[in-house]
Amino acid sequence: MQPVLVYMTAENSDQATMIARELISLRLAACVNILDTMRSLYWWEGKVEEGSEVVVVAKTRAELMPSLVERVNAIHSYDCPCIVSWPLTGGHQPFLDWICQETDALAG
C-alpha cells in the first residue's frame, strides 16, 4: 500500500469541511487538514482571476485516489476542482502505517 498526500482547494471553509467529513466517513482518507484563507491567482476562461480559497490536505492510499477524485468531484462546487496527489516516500513509519490502516475498508 502506497500512502499519498492529496492537495485540494475549496471555495470556502464550509465546503472544505463537507469534503473532509465525506472523505473521512467513507474511509477514503485517514485524516484531512483544512487551512483557511489562501489567496489564489489563476487563469480561468481566458483571463486572470483572483480570489480566496481554502486548502484541503488529505492523507490516504494511492489505490483510493480514483474513488476519492470521483467523490470530491461529485460534491465540489467548482467545474474543475484541484485534486492532486504526491506519493509519501518516507517518514515516520508508524504514521504511514496508520494512514493505510485507517483507510482499509474493513477498519472500524
Secondary structure, DSSP 8 states (H G I E B T S, - for coil): --EEEEEEEESSHHHHHHHHHHHHHTTS-SEEEEEEEEEEEEEETTEEEEEEEEEEEEEEEGGGHHHHHHHHHHH-SSSS--EEEEE--SS-HHHHHHHHHHTSTT--
